[in-house]
Amino acid sequence: MLRRKTMDMVNGPILKNLFLFALPIMAINILQVLFHATDIAVLGIFSSDSAVAGTGATSPVVNLFLGFFGGFASGTNVLVGRAIGRNDKESVKRHIGVSLVFGVLFGFVLMVIVLIGARYFLILMNCPESILDLAVVYLRIYFLGVPIILFYNICAAIMRSVGDTVRPFIYLIIGGVTNLILNVFFVVVLKIDVAGVALATVLSKVLTAGLSLKALLKGIGDAKIEKRHLRIYKEELKELLALGIPAGIQTGLFNITNIYLNAILNGFGEVIMTANTVCYQFDSMITSAMTGFSLGALSFFSQNMGAKEYGRVWKVLIYSVAINFVVGILLGGVLFFFGKYAFAFLTDNPVVIEYTEVRLKVIVLTYCLLGVMGVLENLIKAMKKAITSMLCSILGTIVLSVAWMLFIFPINPTLEMYYSVYPVSWVVSCIMFACIGFVLLIKLQKTKKQEELEKVA
């Protein structure tokens, strides 16, 4: 049954197929947030607020390093998808082999870097001394499993590129349930809090990676891991690096900016850090839902770019932007009005809950802009214009955020002013991505029309 769960993105109805393809991704992203929230819940109920804050304090560092590699995963999605669109099966297999080999090697490099520098990285981001040791423990254990985590991310990107989002969804459920059981076992039974949560995460990722490997060894559509293709191909690696390095730099700089922003937030104290961690578990569900459609759009963009079906690209763009805008508004509204009741499941501290409302008031109803930005950014990535995407992101998000904190925030250094940097940067980025993406797509259409006229002549 699962072997038929691939999708032809170049033919057939777009809106229906986009929904069918993106909904499992959306569910995957939301479940990932929920499973992480269970980590926080188990710590909050059976351990302490310090354990919650210590775990949350590692997020910027984790996002920095894994986010850099995420650029290469999106590059795999684009390159495999474009190869499928032009029906080049050998290129599909070569890109899969290069991505997996490079991913594992890069994962070991990241593991060593963080194992050595964990404490230094956390001190740089102004992690409070009271939770520093807890954060270091979590970070080091988590990064022991990073090669496996990155391997799974590449496998998931490969599956998406060939139109299979069902397997990753099933594997995540299996891994997530395993993670929850291990959380309870380590924290409640063995009484190891932060270390136990980190170890549970790593072991569950080993399981999901193993299931993904088994599926790709058997083959999913045009995607199959073959031993003879597990090597570094010079041209394919150059293509991957051409897309992955700018995307990785973009994501890395974005997460460095988040570390800078978190360092400022950490200056407000441990209670606000805990409030931010608790709130993030829920508003991440909104961004995760929208990311599902953004990633779905990336796969559709890539295959149709490879097939030069630019009319379908426009339709995918319109549908994806509209869906993410509506999803962002609806889910944001639910969290805005009912969030404080949900937060009570993660903490019983009324002061913490009070501070979560500040973040809700400023950010949550504007998350629809972040969803629109994700679709527009992926349109440019699917065109293999990674440097253009990187420059837009640097100007619209990174430079603006730093300038805001240096020149605007000091005028009124409140939490409200701090959080306002996010919606402002999203508006500016949306405008930049839209203008450039539309121009590039129109140019591709004109080039295709000219090629067709030359063939006729």
C-alpha positions in Angstrom: 0.0 0.0 0.0 2.7 2.5 1.0 4.6 1.9 -2.3 1.8 3.8 -4.1 2.0 6.9 -1.9 3.9 8.9 -4.4 2.5 11.8 -6.4 2.7 13.3 -9.9 3.1 17.0 -9.2 3.5 18.0 -12.9 0.1 16.7 -13.9 -3.4 16.5 -12.4 -5.3 18.9 -10.1 -3.0 21.3 -8.2 -5.1 22.4 -5.2 -6.3 18.9 -4.3 -2.9 17.3 -4.7 -1.2 20.1 -2.9 -3.5 19.6 0.1 -3.0 15.8 0.0 0.7 16.2 -0.2 1.1 19.0 2.3 -1.3 17.9 5.0 1.0 15.0 6.2 3.9 17.4 6.3 1.8 19.8 8.3 0.8 17.0 10.7 4.5 15.9 10.9 5.6 19.4 11.9 2.8 19.9 14.4 3.4 16.5 15.9 7.1 17.3 16.3 6.2 20.4 18.2 3.7 18.4 20.3 6.3 15.7 21.1 8.8 18.4 22.1 6.1 20.0 24.2 5.7 16.6 26.0 9.4 16.9 26.8 8.7 20.2 28.4 5.6 19.0 30.1 7.3 16.0 31.6 10.1 18.2 32.9 7.6 20.8 34.1 5.4 18.3 36.0 8.0 15.9 37.3 11.1 18.1 37.6 11.4 21.9 37.8 11.1 25.2 36.0 14.9 25.3 35.9 14.9 22.1 33.9 12.4 23.6 31.5 14.4 26.8 31.1 17.7 24.8 30.7 16.2 22.7 27.9 14.7 25.8 26.2 17.9 27.7 26.4 19.6 25.2 24.0 17.1 25.9 21.2 19.0 28.8 19.6 22.2 26.7 19.5 20.5 23.6 18.1 18.7 25.7 15.5 21.9 27.4 14.5 23.8 24.3 13.7 20.9 22.1 12.4 19.5 25.1 10.5 22.7 25.5 8.6 22.4 22.0 7.5 18.7 22.5 6.7 19.9 24.5 3.7 21.5 21.4 2.2 18.3 19.4 2.9 16.2 21.9 1.0 18.8 21.7 -1.8 18.3 18.0 -2.0 14.6 18.5 -2.2 15.0 21.0 -5.1 17.6 19.0 -7.1 15.9 15.6 -6.8 12.5 17.3 -7.6 13.9 19.0 -10.6 15.5 15.8 -11.9 12.2 14.0 -11.5 10.4 16.8 -13.3 12.7 16.3 -16.3 12.5 12.5 -16.0 16.3 12.0 -15.4 16.3 8.9 -13.2 20.1 8.6 -13.1 20.4 12.2 -11.8 17.9 11.4 -9.1 20.0 8.5 -7.8 23.2 10.4 -8.0 21.8 13.4 -6.0 20.4 11.0 -3.4 23.8 9.3 -2.9 25.7 12.6 -2.7 23.2 14.1 -0.2 23.3 11.1 2.1 27.1 10.7 2.2 27.6 14.4 2.6 24.9 14.6 5.3 26.4 11.9 7.5 30.0 13.3 7.2 28.8 16.8 8.0 26.8 15.5 10.9 29.9 14.1 12.5 31.7 17.4 12.1 28.8 19.2 13.8 28.8 16.7 16.6 32.5 17.2 17.4 32.2 21.0 17.3 29.3 21.2 19.7 30.7 18.5 22.1 33.8 20.6 22.5 32.2 24.1 22.5 28.8 23.5 24.1 29.5 25.6 27.2 31.2 28.4 25.3 28.2 28.7 22.9 25.7 28.9 25.7 27.7 31.5 27.5 27.9 33.6 24.3 24.1 33.7 24.2 24.0 34.9 27.8 22.5 31.7 29.3 22.0 32.3 33.0 24.5 30.7 35.3 21.7 29.0 37.3 20.7 26.8 34.3 24.0 26.7 32.4 25.0 23.2 33.6 21.6 21.8 32.7 21.7 23.3 29.2 25.3 22.0 28.6 24.2 18.4 29.5 21.2 18.6 27.2 23.2 20.0 24.3 26.0 17.5 24.5 23.7 14.5 24.6 21.5 15.8 21.8 24.4 16.4 19.5 25.7 12.9 20.0 22.8 11.9 17.8 23.1 14.7 15.3 24.6 12.5 12.5 21.5 10.2 12.7 19.2 13.2 12.9 20.7 14.8 9.8 20.5 11.4 8.0 16.8 11.2 8.8 16.2 14.8 7.6 17.9 14.0 4.2 15.7 10.9 3.9 12.6 12.9 4.6 13.6 15.5 2.0 14.1 12.7 -0.5 10.7 11.2 0.2 9.0 14.7 -0.2 10.8 15.3 -3.5 9.3 12.1 -5.0 5.8 12.9 -3.6 5.7 10.6 -0.5 4.7 12.3 2.7 2.9 9.4 4.2 5.9 7.4 5.3 7.6 10.3 7.2 4.3 10.9 8.9 4.0 7.2 10.1 7.6 7.1 11.1 7.3 10.3 13.1 4.3 8.9 15.0 6.3 5.7 15.9 9.3 7.8 16.9 7.2 10.3 18.8 5.4 7.7 20.9 8.7 6.0 21.6 10.1 9.4 22.7 7.2 10.0 25.0 7.6 6.6 26.6 11.3 7.0 27.1 10.7 10.5 28.5 8.5 9.1 31.2 10.9 6.2 31.9 14.0 8.4 32.2 12.5 11.3 34.1 9.9 9.6 36.3 11.4 6.2 36.8 15.2 6.8 36.6 15.0 10.4 37.9 17.3 11.8 35.3 15.6 15.0 34.0 17.3 17.0 31.3 19.8 14.2 30.4 16.9 11.8 30.2 14.8 14.0 27.8 17.8 14.5 25.5 18.6 10.8 25.5 15.0 9.9 24.7 15.1 12.3 21.7 18.3 10.8 20.3 17.0 7.2 20.7 13.7 8.0 19.0 15.5 9.6 16.1 17.6 6.5 15.7 14.4 4.5 15.3 12.9 6.9 12.7 16.2 7.0 10.8 16.3 3.2 10.6 12.7 3.0 9.3 13.5 5.7 6.7 16.6 3.8 5.6 14.7 0.6 5.2 12.1 2.3 3.0 14.6 3.9 0.7 16.6 0.7 0.4 13.5 -0.9 -1.0 12.7 2.1 -3.2 10.0 4.8 -3.3 9.0 5.7 -6.8 12.2 7.0 -8.5 14.0 7.3 -5.2 16.1 4.4 -4.0 19.4 4.1 -2.1 21.8 2.0 -4.1 25.3 1.2 -2.8 27.0 2.1 -6.0 25.5 5.7 -5.8 26.7 6.2 -2.2 29.7 8.3 -3.2 30.7 11.9 -3.9 29.9 12.9 -7.5 31.8 16.1 -8.4 29.1 17.8 -10.5 26.2 16.8 -8.2 28.2 17.9 -5.1 28.8 21.3 -6.8 25.1 21.7 -7.5 24.3 20.7 -3.9 26.9 23.2 -2.5 25.7 25.9 -4.9 22.3 25.7 -3.4 23.2 24.5 0.1 25.9 26.9 1.1 23.9 30.1 0.5 20.8 28.5 2.0 22.9 27.3 4.9 24.6 30.7 5.4 21.1 32.3 5.2 19.7 29.9 7.9 22.9 30.1 9.9 22.9 33.9 10.0 19.2 33.9 10.8 19.8 31.7 13.8 22.8 33.7 14.9 20.5 36.7 14.8 18.0 34.6 16.9 20.8 33.9 19.4 21.5 37.6 19.5 17.8 38.3 20.1 17.6 35.5 22.7 20.6 36.9 24.5 18.7 40.2 24.9 15.6 38.3 26.0 17.7 36.4 28.5 18.5 39.7 30.1 14.9 39.9 31.3 15.5 37.0 33.6 14.8 33.3 34.1 11.0 33.7 34.5 10.6 35.4 31.2 12.9 32.8 29.6 10.6 30.0 30.9 7.5 31.9 29.7 9.1 32.3 26.2 9.9 28.5 26.1 6.4 27.6 27.2 4.7 29.9 24.7 7.0 28.8 21.9 5.8 25.2 22.2 2.3 26.3 21.1 2.8 29.1 18.7 5.3 26.8 17.0 2.3 24.7 16.0 1.1 27.6 13.9 4.4 28.1 12.1 4.8 24.3 11.8 1.4 24.0 10.1 2.3 26.8 7.6 5.8 25.2 7.0 4.0 22.1 5.9 2.4 24.0 3.0 5.6 25.9 2.3 7.6 22.6 2.0 4.8 21.2 -0.1 5.0 24.2 -2.4 8.8 23.7 -2.6 8.4 20.2 -3.9 5.7 21.3 -6.4 7.8 24.3 -7.5 10.8 22.1 -8.1 9.2 19.4 -10.2 7.3 21.9 -12.3 10.4 24.0 -12.7 12.2 20.9 -14.0 9.4 20.2 -16.4 9.2 24.0 -17.3 5.5 24.1 -16.4 5.6 27.7 -15.3 1.8 28.2 -15.5 1.4 25.5 -12.9 4.1 27.2 -10.8 2.0 30.4 -10.7 -1.0 28.3 -9.5 0.9 26.6 -6.8 2.2 29.9 -5.6 -1.3 31.5 -5.4 -2.8 28.5 -3.7 0.1 28.1 -1.2 0.1 31.8 -0.2 -3.7 31.9 0.3 -3.7 28.7 2.3 -0.8 29.8 4.6 -2.4 33.2 5.1 -5.8 31.7 6.2 -4.1 28.9 8.3 -2.0 31.6 10.1 -5.0 33.8 10.8 -7.3 31.0 12.0 -4.7 29.2 14.2 -3.3 32.4 15.5 -6.8 33.5 16.5 -7.3 30.3 18.5 -4.0 30.7 20.3 -4.6 34.4 20.9 -7.9 33.8 22.7 -7.3 30.4 24.4 -3.5 30.2 24.7 -3.3 31.0 28.4 -5.5 28.0 29.3 -3.3 25.6 27.2 -0.1 27.0 28.9 -1.4 25.7 32.2 -0.6 22.2 31.0 3.1 23.1 30.9 3.5 25.2 34.0 1.6 26.0 37.1 3.4 29.3 37.7 0.9 32.2 37.2 3.7 34.7 36.7 5.1 32.6 33.8 1.6 32.4 32.2 1.2 36.2 32.6 4.4 36.8 30.6 3.3 34.4 27.9 0.4 36.7 27.1 2.9 39.5 26.1 4.3 37.4 23.3 0.8 36.4 22.2 -0.5 39.9 22.0 2.4 41.1 19.8 3.3 38.2 17.5 0.7 35.5 17.2 -1.8 37.2 14.9 1.0 38.1 12.5 2.3 34.6 12.0 0.4 34.5 8.7 3.1 36.8 7.3 5.7 34.3 8.2 3.8 31.6 6.3 3.5 33.8 3.2 7.2 34.6 3.4 8.1 30.9 3.5 6.3 30.2 0.3 7.8 33.1 -1.5 11.3 32.2 -0.3 10.8 28.6 -1.5 9.8 29.8 -4.9 13.1 31.5 -5.3 15.0 28.4 -4.0 13.2 26.2 -6.5 14.6 28.4 -9.3 18.1 27.6 -7.9 18.6 31.2 -7.0 20.0 30.5 -3.5 22.3 33.5 -3.4 19.4 35.8 -4.2 17.3 34.2 -1.5 20.2 34.6 1.0 20.6 38.3 0.2 16.9 39.0 0.6 16.8 37.2 3.9 19.9 39.0 5.2 18.5 42.4 4.4 14.9 41.8 5.3 15.3 39.8 8.4 18.9 39.9 9.8 20.0 43.5 9.1 16.6 44.8 10.1 16.5 42.8 13.3 19.9 44.0 14.5 19.2 47.6 13.5 15.9 47.4 15.5 17.6 46.2 18.6 20.4 48.7 18.3 18.4 51.8 17.5 14.6 51.2 18.1 14.5 48.9 21.1 16.6 51.1 23.4 14.0 53.9 23.0 11.5 51.8 24.9 13.2 48.6 26.2 10.0 46.6 27.0 9.0 43.1 26.1 6.4 44.5 23.7 9.1 46.4 21.8 11.4 43.4 21.8 8.7 41.1 20.2 7.7 43.8 17.7 10.8 43.2 15.6 9.4 39.9 14.3 6.3 41.1 12.5 8.1 44.2 11.2 10.9 42.0 9.6 8.3 39.6 8.1 6.5 42.4 6.3 9.7 43.8 4.8 10.9 40.3 3.8 7.6 39.4 2.2 7.8 42.5 0.0 11.3 41.7 -1.1 10.7 38.0 -1.8 7.5 38.8 -3.8 9.1 41.5 -6.0 12.1 39.4 -6.9 10.3 36.1 -7.2 7.6 37.5 -9.6 10.3 39.1 -11.8 12.3 35.9 -12.0 9.3 33.7 -12.8 8.1 36.1 -15.6 11.6 36.0 -17.0 11.6 32.2 -17.1 8.2 32.2 -18.9 9.5 34.7 -21.5 12.6 32.5 -22.1 10.5 29.4 -22.6 8.2 31.2 -25.1 11.3 32.4 -27.0 12.7 28.8 -27.1 9.4 27.5 -28.5 9.3 30.2 -31.2 12.8 29.4 -32.2 11.9 25.7 -32.5 9.0 26.5 -34.8 11.1 28.8 -36.9 
